[in-house]
């Protein structure tokens, strides 16, 4: 199964996503609490898939996405956004995101989105 990096500033969201992914056989190889750490961990761990929150301190998910895509144009990043962030989601897709998940989400929302990427 695919190796996943989870990037979200909320610890409870990282735990929630991790539990759902592990239950479905994915290997969570790392977690990051902001975009800057997410980019560092991406370069270090080279995961198959990244779940990336959009709104985070230090470096936004959008900026982190751009850095990751610059490092690896084939990176598979799924943006995680709250309702009302449609403009940011559009920017993320234009910047190279492979999909998005809207918060609050359930297992039947996140797992199919991840499966689509491998």
N, C-alpha and C positions, 0 to 999 in steps of 0.2 A: 504493500500500500504506500501511498504518497507520504512524504515527510512534510510537515506543516510548521510554519512559524506564525505565532499569534502576536499581533501588535495592537495593544489597546491600553489606554491609561487607567482604565478601571479594572482592578484586580478581579472583581466578581465576574466581569465579562470574560476575561481571559480564562478563568476557571470554568465558566459555563461552556464556552466554545470548546475548550480542551476536553471536558467530560463528554460532550456530544461526539467529537471526532474520535476519541479513543474508543468509545463504545462501538463505533462503526469501523474499527480496525486501522485508523490512521495513526501515524507516529508523530506526536508533537515533539519536535526537536528543539524548540526554544520559544521563549516568550520575551516580549519587550514592552516597556511601559511608556514609550514615546517614539516618535518617528526617528530621531537620531540614533537611539539604541537599536531600533528595528533595522536600520540600514547597516549598522555595524554587524548585527547578528546575521543578517542576510548574507553579507560578504563572508563571514566566518563559517556559517553552517550550510550555505547554498541549499535551502529547502526546495522542494518541488512546488509548493504552494504557500502563499502568504495571505493571511486575513489581516486587513489593515483598517483600523478605525480612522475616520477622516479628521475629527476634531481632537487634537491632543496638544499638551504643552510642549515647549522647546522646539519641536519640529512637527508640523501638521502631517497627517497621513498623505495628503496630496504632494507635499514637498518630498516626503520619504519615497513615495511611489516614483516620482521623477528621478530621484537618485538611484533607486534600484533598477529602473529601466535603462538608465544611462550605463550602469554597471553590467546589466544583462538584459538586452532587448527582448529576450524570449521569456522573461520572468512572468510567472503566473500569479498575479495579485488580485484578490477580491476585496473590494472596498466594503466596509461596514459603516452604515450611516443611519442617523436618526431621521425620522420623518421631517420633511421640510428642507432637506439639503439637496434637492434635485439638481440645482445649478452646480454644486460641488461634484455630484456624481457624474454629471455630463463632462465636467473638466477632467475628472479622473479617467473616464473612458477614453477621452481624446488623448490623455497623457499615457495611456497604455494599460489601464486596468482591464482585466479580462471578465469582470462581472461585479455585481454588488448585491449586498444583502441589507435589507432595511430593518433597523431595530424598532421595536422589540421583535425578535425572531424566535421561532421554534425550531426544533430539530428537523421537521419536515421542510423547513425553508433553507436551512444552512447545508444539510447533507447533499441534496440534489445539486446545489450550486457548486459545491466542492467536487462532487463526482464528475461534473461536466468537464472539469479541468484535468482530471486524471487522478 
